[in-house]
Amino acid sequence: MTTTSPSDVRPDPPHSPSPSSDDRSLAEFGYHQELHRSLGRYASFAAGFSFISVLTTVFQFFAFGYSFGGPVFFWAWPAVLLGQLLVAACFAELAARYPISGAIYQWSSRLSTPTFGWFAGWIMVIGQVVVVAAAALALQMVLPAIWSGFQLVGTDSAPTSADGAANAAVLGVLLLVLTTLVNVVDNRVMSLINRVGVTAEIIGAVLIIVLLLTHSERTPSITFHTEGIPQNGLFGALLIGSFTAAYVMIGFDSAGEMSEETHNPRRTAPRTILTALGAAGLLGGLIVLAGLLAAPSLTDGHLGVDGLSYVLTSSLGDGVGKLLLADVVVAIAVATLAIQTAACRMLFSMARDGQLPFAARLARVNPRTGMPTAPALVVGTLAAALLLLNFASPEAFLAIGTTCIVMLYLAYAMVTGPLLVRRVKGEFTASGTDETGARLFSLGRWGTPVNALALLYGLLMTVNLAWPRATVYDPAGGHWYFQWFTVLFLAATLAAGVSWRALRRRTPA
């Protein structure tokens, strides 16, 4: 097992006989096959789609977007989708050339320097842990709406209330116990749950769109109405409203994370990265639009607090509405599982290169299950610890959600940035073939402009998301640490990384 950083890896002979072209491709990068390669094209698509999970994320953040932007917040959706498609196109090129677990870390390290790549991976894996916690919190938006008995703490189910925030943490921890168990069982079990869950989510999303559109109360022209947002102005409303779309459309790189478990990854991963984002973006946008059109009222205050759960149960009736909400619960569970899996692969990849504390333990793969057990336990435990912040204040709900988006956007920029430098220097080649002999996925002459726009978009959105707006992060006042939570958390992440690397250099091998 190699203990060097990816940029220092040279093609070595396989450590063991490689019967397939997939295994030989991995050996070219100095690694041998340890994870079980059992995922096909749909499973690869499911990995990216379930991380994005439109039902989880749209239901979780719709109320927030509407409360700040009103109906016009819908138009932030296509803008964010376009920006993320630019990023995804760059990632598709890299997935074809570097089909290795720990995608962001591996790509950044090989495009820039080992140190820069390490920080990209470090920020990404910490961000993924926060995303796991944020996804688990989404249960609070749905379960109490299905049955009041799911409100285990207090009586107020609103996630912005003290009772709702505490209950969200309890439900989230219970979910994390289940997803951690699945992540240590077997990758075939994990893949089966993922595929079934994604299929149910897609069917549910289509049903929600169709049923809400058939219960429309108004026309799409409502999305141009700007009443009710004078405190932010139209531009400010769109900037804050973009949080919803930004939170939804992350994680499409998960298809790349699962490359070492995917058949024909050079051909499969690029396509599933793009199709997962495209499908999620289309379905999510239609759900937001359908919710705005079918809501019984745009002014009674329910949309800004209860969000889409209120629209489903009030427009479609308790029976159909709660049945669809049950499908959303499945989507949330599968999304949490998929995000935790992606974080596990990132930890495994960095540990395999000896780049993390307790690397030997984190890099160990159970030969029977094909799963790295220790990373699953670490991610589950850390995510559960983050959920405890919800007991401190309801504002933690939003702080956790926004922080994870910023972390991932920054990590993405730490890939698209070095990639753009390589393109400008003429050092990024489009040559090579995939497992079928076809040319690798390439943007061709559009590579440089697409890459430049992807980087610019990513940096601007990172600043927008991290900006410490008091009206957003500390509306009640008195919690300055929540207003600055994202900035402080990112600073602490970087400080911890710098400290560990400095300690590692001083510690004798």
Phi, psi and omega per residue, in radians:
M1 nan 2.255 -3.080
T2 -1.305 2.580 3.094
T3 -2.166 0.383 3.101
T4 -1.783 2.836 3.096
S5 -1.318 2.758 -3.044
P6 -0.984 -0.618 -3.094
S7 -1.176 -0.363 -3.138
D8 -1.633 -0.091 -3.082
V9 -1.264 2.360 3.048
R10 -2.042 2.632 3.127
P11 -0.998 2.107 3.125
D12 -2.001 2.773 3.037
P13 -1.076 2.595 3.126
P14 -1.017 2.541 3.139
H15 -1.293 -0.398 3.101
S16 -2.553 2.815 -3.126
P17 -0.944 2.347 -3.118
S18 -1.922 1.786 -3.049
P19 -1.311 -0.307 -3.082
S20 -2.086 2.786 3.102
S21 -1.149 -0.528 3.104
D22 -1.074 -0.788 -3.136
D23 -1.179 -0.671 3.112
R24 -1.135 -0.630 3.106
S25 -1.101 -0.712 3.116
L26 -1.163 -0.658 -3.139
A27 -1.112 -0.465 3.106
E28 -1.052 -0.447 -3.130
F29 -1.672 0.092 3.074
G30 1.602 0.181 -3.137
Y31 -1.992 2.727 3.024
H32 -2.009 2.758 -3.026
Q33 -1.238 2.078 3.065
E34 -2.113 -0.766 3.057
L35 -1.201 2.576 -3.103
H36 -1.382 2.189 -3.102
R37 -1.566 1.704 -3.044
S38 -2.392 0.081 -3.059
L39 -1.652 2.298 3.055
G40 -1.649 -2.898 -3.053
R41 -1.128 -0.782 -3.106
Y42 -1.172 -0.656 3.108
A43 -1.130 -0.640 3.091
S44 -1.157 -0.761 3.070
F45 -1.047 -0.746 -3.116
A46 -1.086 -0.604 3.139
A47 -1.065 -0.761 3.122
G48 -1.310 -0.742 -3.079
F49 -1.179 -0.702 -3.101
S50 -1.236 -0.511 3.022
F51 -1.129 -0.813 3.123
I52 -1.139 -0.866 3.058
S53 0.759 1.440 -3.074
V54 -1.054 -0.640 -3.121
L55 -1.175 -0.694 3.105
T56 -1.094 -0.955 -2.951
T57 -1.344 -0.676 3.117
V58 -1.149 -0.756 3.118
F59 -1.144 -0.549 -3.095
Q60 -1.305 -0.639 -2.984
F61 -2.004 -0.001 3.134
F62 -1.025 -0.828 -3.096
A63 -1.045 -0.692 3.128
F64 -1.100 -0.857 -3.125
G65 -1.046 -0.744 -3.116
Y66 -1.204 -0.663 -3.086
S67 -1.103 -0.502 -3.125
F68 -1.740 -0.486 -3.036
G69 -2.010 -0.218 -3.051
G70 1.106 -2.855 -3.097
P71 -1.021 -0.486 -3.068
V72 -1.197 -0.262 -3.135
F73 -1.101 -0.281 3.092
F74 -0.970 -0.629 -3.018
W75 -1.281 -0.202 3.002
A76 -1.225 -0.410 -3.073
W77 -1.095 -0.996 3.135
P78 -1.077 -0.535 3.129
A79 -1.160 -0.776 3.128
V80 -1.196 -0.693 3.122
L81 -1.040 -0.771 3.124
L82 -1.078 -0.798 3.140
G83 -1.072 -0.760 -3.134
Q84 -1.237 -0.506 3.056
L85 -1.134 -0.598 3.066
L86 -1.099 -0.766 3.117
V87 -1.142 -0.770 -3.110
A88 -1.094 -0.616 3.116
A89 -1.111 -0.689 3.078
C90 -1.152 -0.727 -3.141
F91 -1.145 -0.601 3.131
A92 -1.085 -0.695 3.079
E93 -1.073 -0.755 -3.090
L94 -1.241 -0.632 3.121
A95 -1.088 -0.552 3.120
A96 -1.275 -0.498 -3.059
R97 -1.688 -0.459 -3.126
Y98 -2.284 1.325 -3.106
P99 -1.390 1.219 -3.017
I100 -2.272 2.531 3.029
S101 -1.056 2.669 -3.094
G102 1.351 0.780 -2.941
A103 -0.864 -0.976 -3.067
I104 -1.049 -0.793 3.120
Y105 -1.091 -0.824 -3.113
Q106 -1.141 -0.794 -3.107
W107 -1.119 -0.850 -3.110
S108 -1.100 -0.722 -3.131
S109 -1.100 -0.713 -3.085
R110 -1.381 -0.364 3.115
L111 -1.586 -0.397 -3.070
S112 -2.185 -1.983 3.131
T113 -2.210 2.787 3.107
P114 -0.984 -0.690 -3.115
T115 -1.175 -0.831 3.136
F116 -1.074 -0.759 3.131
G117 -1.122 -0.624 3.109
W118 -1.092 -0.766 -3.135
F119 -1.186 -0.589 3.049
A120 -1.077 -0.789 3.111
G121 -1.153 -0.696 -3.135
W122 -1.106 -0.831 3.110
I123 -1.107 -0.712 -3.112
M124 -1.129 -0.814 -3.066
V125 -1.208 -0.650 3.056
I126 -1.138 -0.724 3.082
G127 -1.057 -0.703 3.127
Q128 -1.124 -0.664 3.086
V129 -1.070 -0.718 3.123
V130 -1.171 -0.645 3.106
V131 -1.107 -0.694 3.099
V132 -0.992 -0.821 3.123
A133 -1.098 -0.754 -3.114
A134 -1.121 -0.714 3.131
A135 -1.129 -0.723 3.136
A136 -1.096 -0.563 3.120
L137 -1.145 -0.358 -3.070
A138 -1.124 -0.347 3.115
L139 -0.994 -0.537 -3.104
Q140 -1.141 -0.445 -3.139
M141 -1.333 -0.224 -2.978
V142 -2.170 -0.905 -3.001
L143 -1.012 -0.848 3.120
P144 -1.082 -0.459 3.098
A145 -1.262 -0.436 3.095
I146 -1.394 -0.777 -3.119
W147 -2.668 2.243 -3.094
S148 -1.097 -0.355 3.120
G149 -1.128 -0.313 3.093
F150 -1.339 -0.157 3.039
Q151 -1.466 1.529 -3.034
L152 -1.383 -0.381 -3.108
V153 -2.075 2.059 3.082
G154 1.171 -2.734 -3.068
T155 -2.206 -0.399 -3.092
D156 -1.516 2.007 -3.077
S157 -1.533 -0.126 3.139
A158 -1.072 2.233 -3.095
P159 -1.114 -0.283 3.117
T160 -1.528 -0.041 3.091
S161 -1.649 2.859 3.135
A162 -1.123 -0.742 3.116
D163 -1.112 -0.806 -3.112
G164 -1.106 -0.711 -3.132
A165 -1.143 -0.755 3.133
A166 -1.153 -0.726 3.134
N167 -1.147 -0.636 3.095
A168 -1.039 -0.685 3.131
A169 -1.163 -0.719 -3.140
V170 -1.120 -0.865 3.129
L171 -1.079 -0.682 -3.136
G172 -1.109 -0.742 3.132
V173 -1.113 -0.722 3.107
L174 -1.068 -0.709 3.106
L175 -1.142 -0.706 -3.128
L176 -1.119 -0.565 3.066
V177 -1.069 -0.762 -3.130
L178 -1.183 -0.799 -3.107
T179 -1.170 -0.575 3.096
T180 -1.160 -0.706 3.093
L181 -1.057 -0.782 3.135
V182 -1.110 -0.621 -3.102
N183 -1.303 -0.079 3.064
V184 -1.987 -0.081 -3.051
V185 -1.357 -1.159 -3.060
D186 -2.983 2.462 -3.087
N187 -1.240 -0.364 3.069
R188 -1.249 -0.664 3.070
V189 -1.144 -0.796 3.109
M190 -1.027 -0.776 -3.125
S191 -1.142 -0.705 3.127
L192 -1.089 -0.808 3.121
I193 -1.073 -0.714 3.130
N194 -1.069 -0.838 -3.088
R195 -1.146 -0.785 3.126
V196 -1.113 -0.754 -3.135
G197 -1.110 -0.744 -3.141
V198 -1.162 -0.708 3.100
T199 -1.060 -0.787 3.107
A200 -1.110 -0.651 -3.137
E201 -1.168 -0.747 -3.141
I202 -1.114 -0.786 3.112
I203 -1.068 -0.792 3.129
G204 -1.089 -0.723 3.142
A205 -1.100 -0.752 3.125
V206 -1.117 -0.743 3.114
L207 -1.093 -0.747 3.127
I208 -1.055 -0.797 -3.135
I209 -1.072 -0.869 -3.090
V210 -1.098 -0.837 -3.093
L211 -1.151 -0.706 3.126
L212 -1.184 -0.687 3.124
L213 -1.124 -0.587 3.110
T214 -1.313 -0.185 3.089
H215 -1.972 0.483 -3.101
S216 -1.087 2.415 3.100
E217 -1.819 -0.165 -3.052
R218 -2.740 3.100 -3.103
T219 -1.733 2.858 3.131
P220 -1.050 -0.251 3.132
S221 -1.091 -0.276 3.126
I222 -1.075 -0.432 -3.111
T223 -1.214 -0.139 3.092
F224 -1.702 -0.026 -3.109
H225 -1.396 2.318 -3.065
T226 -2.036 0.242 3.126
E227 -1.164 2.554 3.051
G228 1.560 0.120 -3.139
I229 -2.197 0.581 -3.075
P230 -1.136 -0.480 -3.076
Q231 -1.210 -0.413 -3.111
N232 -1.890 -0.416 -2.998
G233 1.350 2.868 -3.089
L234 -1.061 -0.826 -3.105
F235 -1.128 -0.746 3.114
G236 -1.103 -0.662 3.124
A237 -1.124 -0.697 3.128
L238 -1.210 -0.652 3.124
L239 -1.102 -0.791 3.137
I240 -1.296 -0.681 3.098
G241 -1.068 -0.441 -3.136
S242 -1.193 -0.252 3.101
F243 -0.996 -0.696 -3.115
T244 -1.062 -0.904 -3.135
A245 -1.147 -0.663 -3.141
A246 -1.119 -0.662 3.130
Y247 -1.219 -0.619 -3.128
V248 -1.213 -0.856 -2.925
M249 -1.648 1.022 2.971
I250 -2.249 2.776 3.067
G251 1.664 0.018 3.130
F252 -1.129 -0.311 3.099
D253 -1.257 -0.083 -3.119
S254 -1.054 -0.504 3.074
A255 -1.068 -0.596 3.063
G256 -1.269 -0.629 3.101
E257 -1.023 -0.572 -3.072
M258 -1.639 0.276 -3.049
S259 -1.012 -0.664 -3.094
E260 -1.287 -0.122 3.092
E261 -1.979 0.154 -3.056
T262 -1.944 2.398 3.034
H263 -1.270 2.434 3.136
N264 0.854 0.973 -3.031
P265 -1.134 -0.563 -3.130
R266 -1.098 -0.548 3.125
R267 -1.590 -0.682 -3.011
T268 -1.343 -0.884 -3.009
A269 -1.022 -0.792 3.140
P270 -1.006 -0.709 -3.107
R271 -1.246 -0.691 -3.109
T272 -1.304 -0.479 3.024
I273 -1.048 -0.824 -3.096
L274 -1.273 -0.720 -3.111
T275 -1.235 -0.619 3.115
A276 -1.098 -0.802 3.137
L277 -1.183 -0.761 -3.127
G278 -1.076 -0.803 -3.138
A279 -1.136 -0.780 -3.137
A280 -1.128 -0.723 3.141
G281 -1.102 -0.745 3.134
L282 -1.167 -0.867 -3.122
L283 -1.105 -0.765 -3.127
G284 -1.091 -0.750 3.127
G285 -1.096 -0.706 3.130
L286 -1.196 -0.619 3.095
I287 -1.129 -0.773 3.107
V288 -1.049 -0.813 -3.134
L289 -1.106 -0.816 -3.117
A290 -1.090 -0.659 3.105
G291 -1.102 -0.712 3.119
L292 -1.158 -0.659 -3.094
L293 -1.298 -0.581 -3.035
A294 -1.656 -0.175 -3.105
A295 -1.015 2.296 3.133
P296 -0.993 -0.588 3.128
S297 -2.623 2.514 3.076
L298 -1.743 -0.043 -3.010
T299 -2.180 -0.017 -3.086
D300 -1.469 0.010 3.070
G301 1.590 -0.225 -3.089
H302 -1.192 -0.675 -3.083
L303 -1.093 -0.605 -3.117
G304 -1.418 -0.092 3.137
V305 -2.078 -0.931 -3.059
D306 -1.648 -0.298 3.037
G307 1.108 -2.474 -3.024
L308 -1.255 -0.442 3.079
S309 -1.028 -0.709 3.091
Y310 -1.105 -0.721 -3.123
V311 -1.117 -0.785 -3.101
L312 -1.096 -0.899 -3.051
T313 -1.235 -0.574 -3.113
S314 -1.446 -0.563 -3.109
S315 -1.538 -0.625 -3.045
L316 -1.822 -0.120 -3.102
G317 1.598 2.772 -3.077
D318 -1.081 -0.703 -3.074
G319 -1.074 -1.083 -3.120
V320 -1.177 -0.719 -3.117
G321 -1.053 -0.784 -3.121
K322 -1.258 -0.528 3.064
L323 -1.121 -0.737 3.098
L324 -1.206 -0.606 3.083
L325 -1.137 -0.575 3.075
A326 -1.103 -0.626 3.071
D327 -1.152 -0.596 3.090
V328 -1.139 -0.647 3.099
V329 -1.059 -0.748 3.087
V330 -1.039 -0.767 -3.138
A331 -1.080 -0.717 3.131
I332 -1.107 -0.770 -3.138
A333 -1.104 -0.772 -3.128
V334 -1.201 -0.654 3.100
A335 -1.094 -0.793 3.121
T336 -1.056 -0.716 3.091
L337 -1.071 -0.829 -3.096
A338 -1.141 -0.697 -3.138
I339 -1.175 -0.722 3.101
Q340 -1.103 -0.679 3.102
T341 -1.084 -0.776 3.128
A342 -1.072 -0.738 3.114
A343 -1.124 -0.652 3.102
C344 -1.086 -0.720 -3.129
R345 -1.184 -0.585 3.096
M346 -1.176 -0.794 3.095
L347 -1.055 -0.772 3.131
F348 -1.046 -0.800 -3.091
S349 -1.115 -0.771 3.139
M350 -1.209 -0.682 3.137
A351 -1.173 -0.630 3.127
R352 -1.043 -0.515 3.089
D353 -1.572 0.138 3.136
G354 1.201 0.533 -3.005
Q355 -1.835 0.221 -3.136
L356 -2.400 2.764 3.000
P357 -1.049 2.540 3.140
F358 0.980 0.676 -3.040
A359 -1.023 -0.743 -3.085
A360 -1.036 -0.707 -3.136
R361 -1.266 -0.732 -3.105
L362 -1.205 -0.442 -3.100
A363 -1.557 -0.019 -3.075
R364 -1.386 2.265 3.129
V365 -1.915 2.274 3.072
N366 -1.184 2.030 -3.068
P367 -1.116 -0.428 -3.124
R368 -1.369 -0.783 -3.069
T369 -1.622 -0.379 -3.065
G370 1.265 0.373 -3.093
M371 -2.094 2.415 3.005
P372 -1.385 1.845 -2.989
T373 -1.238 -0.820 -3.065
A374 -1.010 -0.778 3.107
P375 -1.020 -0.643 3.128
A376 -1.093 -0.730 3.134
L377 -1.185 -0.702 -3.140
V378 -1.127 -0.838 -3.120
V379 -1.112 -0.774 3.133
G380 -1.075 -0.745 -3.123
T381 -1.174 -0.781 -3.132
L382 -1.148 -0.714 3.122
A383 -1.116 -0.722 3.103
A384 -1.096 -0.670 3.108
A385 -1.098 -0.679 3.106
L386 -1.098 -0.616 -3.129
L387 -1.080 -0.424 -3.131
L388 -1.119 -0.353 3.082
L389 -1.053 -0.483 -3.120
N390 -1.119 -0.425 3.084
F391 -1.256 -0.427 -3.122
A392 -1.297 -0.756 -3.091
S393 -2.881 2.528 3.076
P394 -1.055 -0.448 -3.139
E395 -1.089 -0.346 3.136
A396 -1.084 -0.524 3.137
F397 -0.957 -0.869 -3.137
L398 -1.318 -0.678 -3.118
A399 -1.047 -0.761 3.131
I400 -1.126 -0.786 -3.114
G401 -1.086 -0.781 -3.103
T402 -1.251 -0.654 -3.126
T403 -1.056 -0.721 -3.106
C404 -1.149 -0.606 3.117
I405 -1.136 -0.790 -3.123
V406 -1.057 -0.764 -3.123
M407 -1.047 -0.779 -3.114
L408 -1.242 -0.689 3.114
Y409 -1.082 -0.715 3.128
L410 -1.149 -0.751 3.108
A411 -1.093 -0.684 3.092
Y412 -1.066 -0.750 3.133
A413 -1.120 -0.473 3.121
M414 -1.350 -0.030 2.974
V415 -1.818 -0.862 -3.098
T416 -1.162 -0.504 3.102
G417 -1.122 -1.026 3.101
P418 -1.046 -0.586 3.112
L419 -1.110 -0.706 3.114
L420 -1.127 -0.730 3.096
V421 -1.029 -0.767 3.122
R422 -1.080 -0.703 3.137
R423 -1.115 -0.816 -3.102
V424 -1.075 -0.630 3.113
K425 -1.390 -0.081 -3.123
G426 1.279 0.427 -3.074
E427 -1.772 0.001 3.111
F428 -1.806 2.051 -3.052
T429 -1.750 2.547 3.111
A430 -1.714 0.079 -3.077
S431 -1.348 2.914 3.103
G432 1.995 2.841 -3.133
T433 -2.249 2.719 3.097
D434 -1.539 -2.936 -3.037
E435 -1.165 -0.359 -3.134
T436 -1.646 -0.044 -3.108
G437 1.622 -0.070 3.104
A438 -1.382 2.763 3.123
R439 -1.098 2.523 3.104
L440 -1.082 2.614 3.082
F441 -0.965 2.297 -3.101
S442 -2.608 2.522 3.068
L443 -1.470 -0.146 3.104
G444 1.060 -2.357 -3.086
R445 -1.223 -0.250 3.106
W446 -1.462 -0.070 -3.057
G447 -0.974 -0.882 -3.068
T448 -1.157 -0.871 3.129
P449 -1.120 -0.686 3.113
V450 -1.113 -0.763 3.138
N451 -1.098 -0.763 -3.129
A452 -1.103 -0.761 3.123
L453 -1.168 -0.650 3.115
A454 -1.094 -0.757 3.121
L455 -1.145 -0.805 -3.139
L456 -1.057 -0.812 3.124
Y457 -1.038 -0.813 -3.100
G458 -1.066 -0.750 -3.135
L459 -1.181 -0.744 3.140
L460 -1.130 -0.711 3.136
M461 -1.208 -0.600 3.091
T462 -1.063 -0.784 3.115
V463 -1.133 -0.770 -3.142
N464 -1.029 -0.788 -3.081
L465 -1.237 -0.635 -3.059
A466 -1.485 -0.212 -3.068
W467 -1.014 2.199 -3.022
P468 -1.359 1.271 3.124
R469 -1.350 2.100 -3.124
A470 -1.125 -0.650 -3.115
T471 -1.151 -0.384 -3.125
V472 -1.627 -0.901 -2.964
Y473 -1.640 -0.337 3.137
D474 -2.490 1.043 -3.059
P475 -1.101 -0.515 -3.136
A476 -1.437 -0.301 -3.109
G477 1.386 2.787 3.074
G478 1.561 -0.005 3.132
H479 -2.212 1.211 -3.089
W480 -1.026 -0.515 -3.102
Y481 -1.215 -0.436 3.045
F482 -1.378 -0.604 3.080
Q483 -1.054 -0.658 -3.112
W484 -1.823 0.273 -3.002
F485 -1.006 -0.816 -3.089
T486 -1.091 -0.807 3.141
V487 -1.116 -0.771 -3.135
L488 -1.143 -0.708 -3.124
F489 -1.152 -0.733 3.108
L490 -1.127 -0.738 3.116
A491 -1.090 -0.722 3.124
A492 -1.150 -0.649 3.105
T493 -1.098 -0.816 3.125
L494 -1.133 -0.725 -3.141
A495 -1.106 -0.728 3.117
A496 -1.115 -0.700 3.120
G497 -1.136 -0.778 3.115
V498 -1.092 -0.752 -3.111
S499 -1.103 -0.781 -3.118
W500 -1.147 -0.726 -3.142
R501 -1.144 -0.649 3.105
A502 -1.170 -0.731 3.110
L503 -1.130 -0.671 -3.130
R504 -1.131 -0.650 3.129
R505 -1.190 -0.574 -3.106
R506 -1.453 -0.326 -3.100
T507 -1.446 2.202 3.127
P508 -1.059 2.495 3.138
A509 -1.155 nan nan
